[in-house]
Amino acid sequence: MRGAARHALLAAAHVVVALVFLRGFLLTRLELPDVSAARTAPAGGPPPPFDRAVLLIVDALRYDCLCVHGAGGAPPHAGRLPKTLALVGAAPGAAVAARFVADTPTITMSRLKALLTVHTRGAAAREVGRSCAAPRRHAAAAHPRAPAAAAQGGLPTFLDVGQSFSASALSEDNLVAQLTAQHKRLVVMGDDTWMQLAGAAFDRAHPYPSFDVHDLHTVDDGVWEVRGARPAARQAARRPRTHARRRCAAGAAPRAAAQHLLPALAAPHGWDVLVGHYLGVDHAGHTHGVASRQMEAKLAQMDDQVSHVIETLVGAAGPGGAHERTLLLVLSDHGQTLGGDHGGGSADETDSVLLAASLRKMAAARAAAEATTAAQPARPRQPGQHFSRFCAPPAATAAAGGGAAHVSLDQIDLTPLLAHLLGVPIPFGNLGRLPPHLFAALSEDAGDGRGDGWLPSYAAALRANADQVHTYLNRYAATGGLPAAQLSSVNALHAALAARQPPGGEGGAPPSPAELEELVVAQLSYLAAAVGLARRRFTLFQQGPIWAGCALAAAVLAAQLAACWRAVAALAPAGGVVELSSGLGFAALAAFHTAGLFSVGLLMGEGRLTCALLAAATALLLRAALAAAARARAAAAEGGGAGGGGAGDAARWAGRRAALEALAAAGGALASNVALQALGLIDRSGQDPHDKTQPSADLLVGPDAALQRAALLAFTLAPLGSMWMLACRTSARCVAAGGGGGGGGPTAALVSLARRLCAVQFVALAAFWVAQLSGHADASPQALAAQLWALARRHPLAAEAAAAAGRLAAPLLAAAAGGPAAAALRAVLALPARLLLPRLVFVGALTAICGALAARGAAVLAPAAPPKAGGGAAAERALQLQLLVWLCACCGAALAMVLGFKGPATLLLAAVQAGCVVRLLLLHRDAGAFAAAARRAAPARGAGAKAATAPPAAQAGGGGSGGVLCALGAGSWGMQALGLFFCSGHFCEFSGLQYASAFIGFDAMTPAVSGPLLLLNTAGGLLLGCLGLPALLAGAGDGRAGDAQQAAGALVFNTLRFAALAACMASAAVQQQHILLWAIFAPKLMFELAFMAVTDAGQLLACALAPR
């Protein structure tokens, strides 16, 4: 209980440190309540360029999925929208394909902050005739993709990641609020995250659930309105929740709702802004990866639908057509890695797509092309003809190439452009600038975008943009503060703009094109300087809580280090200079890893660094074991010289054998380390190469399908069998350590239960992959049993065994034949194998853990029994060790399930590596015990007599592994647990999370289950490390010495993790203005917080279950 109380106190201290630090660190920029006022258009002035806008958002569409460059060697996913791109290329000067660069974090919520959404303050400014007088509800419902900010053209902060799970209402001006204030009618369909935040803003909405990343079609079909293309059950499952805003004016009956995209496009009188948000590409990436067949099919579907929309709109955009004054935008909120994930700041994640088109100009270009075609034959268009001309090359910028289509722009620049094109004020908090290339292509007076006719209107619009940004910056500086020198420099640029004669000003001739160009360059320079200042300074940190958290972390870390020193020093010495230097060497390795958390390069390569440090720690353990073996040989030689040559030779041979075993164990650990890196470590120095596609029967095609299936089954089932044999062997060694007995009692019953549960888990895990690879994943257990029975009838022995099993199961089935038990059993047996088998694995682990905890709690509450003496105590301790071994095996089976196809092989290699480390520690212990025994057997003379009369704890290499070796073993164990995180395909960015694991065993997201499954997939290695650490250290000493070593080792394990967390906190505090703070350092901090929480919880669990 004392150890549990200590770990509970440490966990509480860690929570306090984290809360204090995060209170100052996770803050957004200051939100101002100001709202941009609508400007009164001069009498007879030109109307806005467009009356309506259609926005098609293809979530997570990579830029290279649209545009591909270079000859040959293009990846399979590149250039997969040829129809769409050909339509854009057919109207030069009327449409633009651009690289759309997102800020980090690249998650839907923060990306929609730069695009479109709503907040309540802007909505409240509406006239009563447009909406009900009742106050609007804040959309604060939890949703993992819900946008928490408005399209104000502002910059995101890292708090957006946390807010993506709980959308909150905002108090800033935004684009949608300005649209609704100008009586624009908004319609949305697709991703239901819009409804989570902005449900009351839309006249009509057709939201569809966005949680289930395995569902590639529901949202997309809902946007497109697919009729009869899915089974009836699927149609019922995807039935939308249609919302229509109520009208308050007397006699204003709601207009008939336009159903989905194509009917809505055919009836433009019912909307002014239409949003269709597709999710299939995002879900295909998360579930199958970018290079999968599912992604290929989904991109082809998007190409067909987007090109069809363009054709439909252009056909109605001629003179007097319904869409003559309609703007079309096809865009993506962010990209994704090759593994299908996003959230970080790599180019794959930040580069997305923007297609912007003036439908009137496209219709005119088409009419001109048709007239030209009628006059002369047209040359056939070659596939990919427009790729190089109408897409920006990878290194292109807005100024490169010279053509209007060669453009790269920030996502925040879309907000002022939309505000100008739709004739609404730019939101007060906007920091974007009007992009010149898009303005030239979309403005009404720009012609084909190649002349200078658009410059006067662009300069005027840019002037309003600059004034708005200037007002916002100075208002923000007056409220929240900005560096005076930098603000003064930016204001000087704006003052220089104000001194210039505006285009078309009074008292003089309009400026020449050269003067206009000079003015535009100056305006763009000012806006670039303004956004640069904002990017550096807009995230508000509360320095007090940040540095208080760092100080508390330093104090807690110092206290833990002091406690570690006392605990290690209280143990038996481990030998001589070699063990001490090995301990100091490991301390240097841990310090290097901690210091590396301040470096971007080491953070990017942390997985490989961790594996390298673990290899070095293994070498230190080997060095200590060899030194102990050498001392044993020396002691044997001394004893053999006095007692006879035969005994000395045998002792020397035993020492040599120990040295050989140590070399073999170290070689096994190093080989397992290398194999783990080859199996799952992701090299983040390049692109994300891991393929998340899990093998299944439908992927095994071709003449060698049977051979592929056999190889895959062997790759999965052989590690499972080896893991089972390893668990049985470890359990048998625990029995041997307890004297060969075990007896009865509650602990023996728990061991038997845990072993049987583990057997069920391993069988279920093996059956799951057999069903997956044989094409029976969707079959129910009843159907599988019928097939097995039909197969068994062909073989007499199998038929006899099946009949015997049926006779044994008959009483159980008869007992459950009636009542609710039978109904529950039938419901369970009706589940398909892909759902039932994983649930059996998870339930087995939970049952084993909960049963062990319940039994231990009952033992604590029961009256104290007299302590067992001699062999009885050793046998009970051995049973407790067995129980811990089987509990680790049960949890390991659950972890293997959520890690996917490579899970069994990964855990087998990790278990072999851990076993080799344990062997090195035991060899050191046994060599020390052998040396002590040899010295006691020597004649009682000189130093030999002193050694014989000294207590075992004081003898060099005495019966335990010693304090230094205990710390070294626990530290190596902690490194292995962290290494398992990296070698299972993870890394410390949000794109490194394996979201598909949350759906293993479940078709839809279940909050009570999906979150724990994702946490198990991510930090399950640390949980196993915490549970297995007592078993590692329990055999290192006897009796109370073993308990002391468990306590010291657990403290070292915990301190290593907290040192990493404290270093991440200090790194984030020191590098607050680092350009990669939100992309690298902050995500690492979040992961370390999760690791620390799992470590504290796991060690509390281990304290409850550890042998006593």
N, C-alpha and C positions, 0 to 999 in steps of 0.2 A: 504493500500500500504506500510505503514511503516513496518508491519510484514513481508510482502513478501520481502522487501529489506533486512531486517535483516536475513532472512533465506537464501536468495541468497548469502549474504556475508559469512555466516557460511558455506554454501556448497562450495564456492570458497576456503575458508580457508582449509576445509577438503581435497579438491582435491590437493591443494599445499602440504599439509602435507604428503598425501599418495604418491605423485609422488617423493618427496624428499627422503622419506624412501625407497621406492621400487627401486630407482636408485642405492642404495647401497646394497640392500638385495637380489634382484633377479638377481644374476650374476652367470654365470657358471665358472668352473675352467678355468685356462689359457690354450688356445689351441696353441700347438706348431706346426710349419710348417715342422718339420723334418719327413723324411720318411725312414723306414727301408730298407736297401739295400739288394738286393738278394745275397745270399752267393753262391759261385761257388762250386758245388759238386765235391769232389775228383774223379779222374778218376777211374772207376771200382767200385765206391761206390754204395751202395744199392739205388734203386729208392724209391720214397715216397710210403708209404703203399697203397695208393689209388689213382686212376686216376680220379674218378668221385665221386660225392656225391649227394644223394637225401635227401632233407629236407622237411618233412611234418610238417607244423605248424598248430596245432589245437588250435585256439585262446581261451584263458580262460578255458582250461581244468584243472580242479582241480586234485591234486595228488590222492585223494581218489576215483575219478572216475575210476582210473586204478587199484589201490591197496587198498585192504581192510584188516584190521587186527582184530583179536579178534573173539571170537565165539559168534555169534548171536548179535542182536541189531544193525546191520549195517544199516545206512540210505539207503533210496531207490536208491540214485544215486551212491552208492559205488560199486566198482568192476564191472562196466558196460562195460568193454572191455575184456571179458574173452577170446575171440578168439585170440586177439592180444597178450595178456599176455601168453597164452598157447604156442604160437609160440616162444616167447622169452624164456620161460622156457624149451622148448624142445632142446635148444642149449646152455647149460651151458658153460661158458668160451668164447662164441662167441657173446653174446648179454647181455645188461645190462638194467634194469629198475631202474631209479634213481629218487630221489626227487630233483627237479630242483628249487633252492631257488632264488627268485628274490629280487632285491633291491626295495625300494620305491622311487618315486611313481610307483605303479603297473598299469601303462597305457601302451598301445601298443607302443607308440613312444619311451619312455625311455627303454622299454624292448628290442625293436629291436636294440637299441644302444648296448646292450650286445650280440646281435645275428648277424644279417646280414643287411647291407645296403651299401650305397656308398656315397662318396663326391667328389667334382670336382677336387680337387688337385691330388688325386691318379689317377683319370681318365686321367688327362692331361699328365701323364707320359707314356701313352701308345705309342707304335710305330704308325707312320702314316699309315702303311700298315694295321693296325688292325681297325682303325676308321677314320672317316672323319677329315680333318684338321680344319674344322670350330670349333670355340670355343663352348663348351657345355653350355647349358642354366642352370642357377641355378633353381632347382625345389623349388620354394618358394610359390607355390600355397597353399592357405589355405585349411586345411583338419584336422578334429578333431582327426584323428588317425595317422597322418603322422609322421614317424620317422624323427627326426631332427638331428641325430648324427649317426656316423658310428660304425660298429662293430669293435671297437678297444680294447675291453676288459676293457674299462674305466668305471668310476662310474657316475651315473646320478646325477643331481641336481634338485632342485624344479622348476627351470625355465623351465624344460622339460614339466611341466604341461601346462604352458602358450604357449610354442612352439608347443604343440600338435595341436593347432588350426592354426598354420601357420608354415609349414615346411621351414627351411632355410638351405642354403648350408653351408657346413663346410670346415674347412681348416686343418684337422688333417688326419694323416695316418689311414687307416682302412683295414679291411680284404678283402672286395670286390674290393677295388682298387688294392690290392696285387694280387688277383686272376686274374683280367683283365690284369694287367701288365705281368703276366705269361701266357697270351694267353688262359686263361680259358674262355669258353663260358657259359654264364649264361642265364637261362630261368626261368621266374616266371609266375605263374598263381594264380588267386584268388584275395585276398584283394588288392584294387587299391592304397593303401597307398604306396606301393613300387614304383608305377609310379609317385606319387607326388614328390618323392625325388630322385629316381634313375632310371628314365625311360630310359635314354641314356646308362645305364650300361648293359642292357640286350640285348642279341641277339634277343630274342623273348619274348613277354609278352602277357598274356591274362588277363587283369585286369577287375574286376567287381566292381560296386559301393558298398561301405561299410557303407554308412551313415544310411540306413534304418534298424533299429534294429528290426522292425517287419517282415522283410524279412528273413526267416530262411534258404532259399534254393538257392537263385540265385548264391551266391558266391560258395557254396559247389557244386552245380550242374555244375557250370562253370569249377571248378577244375576237376571234375570227368568226364565231358562231357556226361551228361545224354541226350540221344536222344529219343525224343518222349514221355518222361515221364511227361511233363507239357503241359498244353493247349497252343494253338498257340499264344494267346496273351501274355502268360507268356514267351514263347520262344522269342518273339520279344522284350519284355521288358528287357530280360537279355542278349541280343546279345552283345558279348564282343567287346571291342575296341582292336584289335590285332595290335601290334607294332612289327616292324622288323627293326633292326639297318642296315643302309645302309653301303655297302662296298665301299671303295674308290679305291681299287686296280683295275687296268684295267683288264677287262674280268672276274672280280669276281662277278658273278651274285648271288643274294640272294638265299640261299638254301630254298627249300620248307618248309614252317612252319609246325612243328610238332603240331598237334592239341590236346591240353589238356593232362591230365596225362597219361592215359593208352597208347595211341599212342606214346607219347613221351618216355615212358619207353621201348616200343618195338623198338624204333629207337634211341639208345644211341649215335650214331655217330654225332648227331646234337647238343649235349650239353655236358658240363663237370660238371656243378652244376645246379640242377633242384630244384626249390622251389615251393611248393604248399601250399598256406595259406588259411585254412578253417576258416570261421567266424560263422558258424551256431550255435556252442555251446555258443559262446559269446552272440549272438543275442538272443538265447533261454533264457539264464540267465537274460539278461537285461529286456526282455519283460515278461517272465513267471515265472522266478525263477528256482532254481536248482531242486526243488522237483516236478516240473510240468511234465505232460504227454509229453509236447513238448520236454523237455530236455531228457526224457527217450528215445523217438524216435530218437532224434538227436544223442545221444550217441550210440545207436544201429547202426545207419547208419555209424558213424565214425568207430566203431569196424569192421563192414563188409568191409568198404573200405580200412582201414589201413591193416587189415589182408590179404585182397586180394592183396594189393601192395606187402606185404612181401612175400606171396606165389609166386607171379609173378617174383619178383626179385631173390628169392632163386632158383627158377626153372631154371634161366638163369645164375647162379653164379658158376656152376661147372667148372671143368678144361676146359679152352678154351672158356668158355661161355662169353656172352656179358657183364655180370655184375660180372665177377670174381673179378675185382678190383674196386668195387663200395661200397661206405659207405652209410649206411642208418641211418638217424636221424629222429625220430618222437618226437616232443617236443611241449611245450606250452610256450607262452610268459609270462603268469601270471595265477593265479587262479581267484577265485571269491567267494564272500560271499554266504551264503545260499539264500540271496535275489537276487543274480545274478549280483551284482555290484562289482566294484574293483577300485583301486586307492590308498587305504590305506596300512597299514603295518601289518595287522593281518595275522596269519598263513594261514587262508583260502585264502587270496589274494596273498601271497608270494610263497606258495608251489604249484609248477606246476610239469610237467612231462617231463622226458627225456628218450627215448628209443634209445639206440645206438647199432648198429649191424654191424659186419663184415659179409657180405653176403657170401664170400668165406668160412668162417668158419661155417656159418650156413648150407651151402650146404654140407660141409664135414660131419658135425654132423648128418644131415639128412641121408646121404648115409650110415654112420656107423650104425645109428639106424635101417635103413631098412635091412641092412645085419644082424643085431642082431635079428630083428623080423623074418626074414626068417629062422634063426637057431632055435629060440625058441618062443613060443607064448608070446605075450606081455600082461601085465595086463592092464585092462581098466583104462583109466585116469579119475580120479574123478574131477568134477567141482571144481575149486578153488584150485587144488592141488599145483599150483606153486605160489599162492599168498604169503604165508609166506616166501618162499625161495627167490623169485626173486623181492621182493619189500621191501624197507626199512621200518621198523616199525616207528611209529611216533616220537620216541625219538632217533632214530638212527643217528649216524654221520658216516663220512667216515671211521672211525676206528672201528666202532661197528660191531659185527657180524662176521667179518673175511672173509666173502665171497665177491667175486667181485661184486655180484649184490646188496649187502647191502651198498648203497652209497648215500650220499647227497652232492651235490656240488653247488657252487654259479654259477649263469648264466655267469658271466664274465670269468669263467674258460673254457668255450667252445671255445673262440676265439683262444687261443694258441694251443688247441688240434686240431681244424680244420686246423690251419696253418701248424702244423707238419704233420698231416695225408695226407694233399693235397700237401705238398712240397712247400709251399710259406713262405716268411719271416713273422715272428710275427709282427703285426703292432707296430709302434714305441711307441704309447701311451698305450699299453696293460698293465694291472695290474693283469690279471688272471694268474693262475698257471696250469700246466699240471696235470689233476687229475689222480692219480696212478691207480685206479681201471678201469677207462675207457681205459687208455693207455694199461693196461695189457690185457684187453679183445679184443682190436682192433689192437694191433701191430702185424706185420707179424711174428716176432720172439718170440712171447709170448706163442705159443702153446695153451693150454687150459686156460692160465692165472693163473694157480695154481703153476707153477714152478718158477724158478728164471731166466729163459732164457731172459726175457724181461728187467731185471734190468740194464744191461749195456747200452742198447739203451735208456732206460728211463733216466738214470743218465746223458747221453750225451745231450739228448733233454732238460732236466731240467736245465742243465748248460747254454745252449743257452737262455732259458727262463729267468734265473736269470740275465744273462748279459744284456739282453734287458731291463728288469725292472730297473736294476742298472743304465744303461745309461739314461733311461728316467727320473728317479727320480733326478739325479744330473743335468741333463739339465733343468728340471723344476725348481729345486732349484736355479740355476744360473739366471733364467729368472724371475720367479715369487716369489721365496723365500719359504723356508721351515724352521721349527725350527732347528737351528744348532745342538743342543744337540741330538735331536731325529734322525736327518739325520746322524749324526756321529755314533750313535749306530747302525743304519741299515747298514751303509757302513762298519763298523767293521765286521759285520756278513758276508758281501760279500767278504771282504779281507781274512777272514778265509777260505772261499770256494776256493778262488784263490790259496791259499797256498797248497791246497790238490792236490795230484797226480790225474789227470783226468783218467777216466777208459780207459784202453788200451794205456796208455801213453808210450812214448818212454823211453828206458833205464831201463825197468823193466818188471816184469810179470804183467799181468792184475790183478786188485784187486780181492780179494776174495769176495764171497757173503756177508759176514759180513761187510767188508769194504764198499761195495757198499750200503748196507742198511744204514750204518752210514753216508755216503755221501749224500744219498737221504734225510735222516731225516734233515741234516743240510741245504740242499738246500730248502726244504719245509719250514723250520723254517725261513729262510731268506725271502722267498716270503710272508709268513704270516705276518712277521714284516713289510715288505714294504707296503702291502695292508692295514695293520692296520694304518700306518702313513698316507697313502693317504685318507682313510676314515675319519680320524680326521681332516685333514688339507687341503683337496683339494678344498673345496668350498671357493672361494675368495669373501670376503665381502669388500666393500668399507666402512671403518669405519666412514669416514667423513659424507657422506650422511645419514648413518644409525643413528648416534647420533644427527646429525642436525635435522633429521626428528623427533626423539624422543623429542628433545628440543622444536621444533615447536609445537608438539602435546601437550606437557606439558603447553606451553604458551597459546595455544588456549583453552585447557581444563580449565586452571585457569581463563581465561577471561569469558568462558561460566559459570563457577561456580559463579563468581562474578555477572554476569548478572542475573543468577537465584536468587541469594540472594536478589538483588535489586528488582527484579520483585515480588518475594514472599513477601518481607517486605513491599512493597507498597500497598499490598492488605489489606483488613480488617482482623483484628485478628480473629482467629478461636475459641477462648475460653480461656482456662487456661492452667494449667500445663499438663493436659492429652493430649491435642492436640499437644503441643510442644514436649512432650516426645514421642508421636507417630511419629511425623516428624523426630525426632532424631533417633528413632528406624528404620524407613525406610532408613534413610541415612546409618545406620550401615549395613542393609541388602544389599544395593547397593554396599557399600564398600567391603563387604565380597565376593559378586559375582565378583567384579572387581579383588580382590586379588586372588580369586580362579583360574583366568585365567593363573596364573603362575604355577599351579600344574597339573601334568599329571592326577592324580586320579580324581580331580574335573572336569577337562576337559572331561574325559571319561564319567563322570556321570553328565554332565552339564544339560541335560534335566530334570533329577529328581531333581537336585539342584534348577533349575529355578522354578519348580512346588512347591517345598518346600518353597522357598522364597516368592512365590506368596501367598501361604497359610498363611505365617506369616504376609505379608502385609495386607491380608484380615482381620486377627485378629486385627491388628492395627486400621484399619478402623472401625471395630466393636467396639473396645474400645472407639474410639472417638465418635461414634454415641451414644453409651450407656451413655457416660459422658454428651453429649448434652441433651439427654432425661432426665437424672437425674436433670440437671439444669432447664429444662423446668418444671419438676414436682415441684422442689423447688420454682420456680417463681410462678407457679400456686397456690401452697399452700399459699404463701405470699399474692397473690392477692385474693385468695378465702377466707382467714381469714378476710380480710377487706371488701369484697363485698358480702359474703354470702356463706353458706356451700354447696348449690347445685352447684354453679358455680365452687367452688374449687374441689368438687368430680368429676365433668365432666372433669376438666382440668387434675386432677391426673390420671383419666382413660385414657385420650388421651396420657399422658406421658407413661403410662404402655403399651398402644397399640404400641406406637412408638418403645419402647424397644423390644417388641415381634416381630415386623416387622424387626427390625435390626437383631435379632437372626435368624429369618427365612431367611433373605437375605444372611447373612454370611454362614448359613448352606447350602443354595443352591449353593453359590460360591464354598465352599469346596467340596460338593458332585460332582459338575461339574468338579472340578479339578481332583478328584480321577477317575471319569469316563473317562476323556480325557486321563489320563495316562494309564488306562487299555485298551483303544481303540487303541492308536497309538504310545505310547512311546516305543522306542527301548532300551532295556537294553544292553549297550555296554560292560558290564563287562563279558558277555559270548559271544556266537556266535550270529550272526544276525538272529533273528527268524522270521522276518516279511515275510509274503507271499504276493507277489505282483500280484498274479494271480487275475484278475478281473472276477467276475462270469459272465457266459454266458449260453445260452440254451444248448450248447453241453456238458457242464459240469454237467448238471442236469440230471442224469440218475438213473435208478432203480425204484422200486415201489413207493418210497416216493418223486419222482421228483416234483409232483404237490405241495406237502406240502413245499418242499424246495423253490420252486419258490414263493409261497405265502409269506413265511417268509422273503425271500430276498426283495421282493417288499415292504413289510411292513417296513423293515429296511431302505429302501431308501425313499419311498414316505411319510411315516409318518413324518420324520424330515423336508422334504420339505414343507409339509403342515403346520407344526408348525412354521417354519421360516417365511412363508408368513403371518400367523396370528400374529406373533411377530412384523413383519415390519408394518402391518396395525395398530396394537395397538399402537406402538410407534408413528406412524404418527398421529393417532387420539389424542394422548396426546399432541403432538405439537400444534394441532389445538385448543385444550382446553386451552393450555397455552397462546395462542394468543387471547383469548376472544371468541372463538367459531366461528369467522368469518375467512374469507380468501380472499374474494373479487376476482377480476380478476387481470389483468396485466401479464407481461411476466413471473414472478416467478411462478404464479399459473399455467400457461400453461406448464412451465418446469416440475412442480411437476406432472401434469397429464401425460405428456409424459414419465417421468421416471417411474411412477407407471405402465403404460401400457407396457412399455418395460420390466420391471421386471416381470410382469405377463407372457409375452411371454417367457421370459427366464426360469421361473420356470416350465411352461408347457412343454417347449422343454426338459428341464433337466429330468422331470418325464417321458416324452415319450421316451427319449433315453434309460433309464433303463428298461422301459417296453419292448421296442424293443429288447434290449440285452437279457433279460431273457425269452422272448417269441420266440426267434429264428427268428425275423424279422429285425435284424440289417442291413442286406444287401438289404432289400427291399426298393424301392423308395417310396417317399410320395404318388405318384399316386397309387401304388399298395396297400399301407396301406389304403388310402382313399377308394379304391374300396372294400377292405375287410370290412372296417367299414360300408360302405353303405349297403353292403349285410347283415351285421348283424343288421343294424338299420331297414331295411325293415321288420324284423320279429316283431318289436315292434311299435305300432302305434304312441306313443308319440315321440319316438326317430326318427321315419321316418318324422313326422311333423317338428321336430326341424331341422333335416338335410335339409329338403326342404326349410325351412325359411332361413337357412344359405346359401343355394345355391342361393336363390333369392337375398340376400344381396350381395353376391360375384359376381353375374352376371355382374353388370355394370363395376366392376374393371377388370374382365376377358375380357369383350368386349373392354375396353379401351386399354388393352395390347394385343389385338388380332393380331396386325400387327406391323411391324417394329422391331427394335433391342430389344425393351422391351420384346416382345413375345419370341424372341430367348433366351434372358437372362433368362426369367422365365422358359422356357422349360429346359435350361441347369441346373438351380438350382433344379428344380423338378426331374431331372433325377438322382441326387446324391442319394446314399443310405442313409438310416436314420442315420447310425453310423458316417457319414461325415456331413450331412446337419444339424442335430440337435445341435451338439457342435458348429458349426459355427454360428448358430442363437444365441446361448448363448453369444459367444464372441463378435459378432457384436452388440448385445444389450447393452453390457457393454460399448463398445467403443462409440456407438451412444449417450448414456446417458451422458458420461463424456464430449465428444466433444461438444454436444449441450449445456450443462451447461457452459462450458468454453466460447463458442462463445457468449452466451447470457450475461455472465458477462463481456466479453470484449466489447461488444456493449454498455453495460450500462456505462462502464468506459469512452468510447469515446463519448457518447452522452452528450448533454448539461446538466449541473447539475440541477436536479429538486429540488424544495423546500422540505425540510425535512418534513416527516409526523409527526403529533403530536398525542399524546395520544394513543387511540386504534389502529389507522392506523399503527403507527410504530411497535406496538406489533404484529399486525396481519402480517405485512411484515416479521418481524423477525421469526415468527412462520412458515411462508411459506418457508423461507430459511432453517430453521431446518428440515422441511419436505423434502425438496429437498435433503439435505445432507443424511437423513435417507434412501431415496430411491436410491440414488447413491451408498451408502454402500451396500444396498441389491443387486443392479445390479452387483457390483464388487464381492460380496459374491457368487452370482450364478456362475460367471465365475470361481472363485476359487474352488467352490464345484465340478465343472466339471473336472478341472485338477487334483484334489485330488483323483479322482476315486470313487470307490464304497463306501468308508467310508467318503467321503467328506461331504455329507449332515449332517450325524450324528455328525461329528467332528465340523462343523460350528455351528450346533444348540447348542451343549454343550458350545462352546466358546461364543456364543451369550447370553446364559443363565448366564454364569459366568460374562460376561461384564454387563448384565442387573442388576445382584445382586450388583456389585460394584457401578453402577450408583445409585441404590436404597439406598445403605448405604450413599452415598454422599448427596442425596436429603433428606434423613431422618435427617442427621446432620443439613442441611440447614434449614429444616422446624422446627426442634426442637429449633434451635437458634432463628428463627423468632417468634415462639410461646412464648419463654421466654421473648423476647424483648417486645412483645405485652402485656404480663402479667404484666411486670414491668411498662409499660406506663399506664396501667389501674389501678395500685395501687394508693392509696392516695398520694398526693404530700407532702411527708414528709421525712426528713433525706436523706438517700441514695436513697430511691425510687424517690424523687424529682430530684436528680442529674441524675439518670438513665433515667428519663423521658425526661429531657431537653437535654441529650447528643445526638449527632448525631448518626444515626443507625450504621454507620461504626465503631463507637467507643464502641458500646455496646457489652458485652460479648455474643458471639453466635449470632451476628447480622444477617442481612438478607442474607449474602453470606456465602459460605462454608469457607471462609478465606484462607489466603495465604498458611498456612501449610497444610491444608486439600486439597487445590488445587494441591500442589506439590505431596502429597501422592496419590491422585487420578490419576494424570497423570503418576506418576511412576508405580503404579499398572497396569495401562493400558499398559504401555510399557512392563512390565513383561508378561502380558497376550499375547501381540503380539509375543514376543519371545517364550513363552510357546507353542503357536499354531504351530510354526515351529517344535519344538521337538515332540509335540503330534500328528503331522500328518505324523509320520514315517520318519522324517529327523534327521540327525545328522551332525556335522561339519567335515565331511571327504568327499572326492570325491565319495566314495562308498555310501554315504548317499543321493546323488542326485537321483531323480526319473526320469530317462531319458525318460521313456515311455510317460511321460506327454507331451513331445514335439511333439508327433505324434497324439494327440487326435484331431480328426476331419480332419486328413490328413494322406494319405497313405505313403507319402514320405516326407523326410526332406525338409522344405522350410525355408531358413535362416531368411527371414524377419518375420516369424511366429514362428518357432520352438524355437528360442532363447527366445523371450518374454514369450512363454508358459512355458518353463522350469523355467524362472525367476519368473513368477507368481506362479507356483507350489512351488517354494522354499521360496520366500520372500513375498508371497501374504498376509500373516498374518500381517506383518509390514505395508504393504500398507493400509490394512483395518484399522489398528490401527491409522495411520496418518489421514485418512479420517474421522474416527469416533471420534477422540479426540475433535474437535471443538463442535460436538454435545454433547459430554459428559460434557464439561465445559460451554457451552452456557447457560444451565439452572441453573448454580451455582450462577449467579448473575443477576442483571437487568441492562440494558442499557450499559453504558460505563464500569461498573464494570465487566459485563460479558465479554466484549472485553479484558479487562486487564487480567482476569483469563485465557482466551484462549491463550493470548500471553505468560503468565507465564507457563501454562501447556505445551504448545508446546516447550518452551525452556527447561523445565525439561525433557521431552521425548527425545529431541535431545541430551541433555547432557549425559543422561544415555547411549545412544548408542555410543556416541563418547568416553566416558570414557572406555567402553569395547574395542573399537578399539585402543585407546592409550595404554591400558594395554597389549593388544596382541602385539603391536609393541614393547613395552618395554620388554615383555617376550621373544620375538624372538631375540631382540638385546642382552639381558643378557645371553641367553642360546644358543648362536650361535654354540657351540660345543656339545650340548646335543644330545644324541644318537637318540632321538625321535623328533628332530627339524623338519625334513621333514615329518615325519609320523603324528604328532599331532599338533605341534605349528604352523607350516607354513600353513597347511590347515585351521586351525581356523582363522588365520590372513586373509586369502583370503575370508572366509565367512563373517567375520566382515567388510571387505571392501565393499562387496556386500550389506550387511545389511545397512551400513552407506549411500551408494549411494541411495538405495531404500528409506531410511528414509528422506534424503534431498529432493529427487524428490517428495516423497509423501507429505511432509510438504509444499513444494512450491505449489503443486496442492491443498492442503487443504486451504492454504492461499487465493488462488483465489476463492475458493468455500465457505469459511466459512461465517456464518451469520454476518451481520454488522448492 
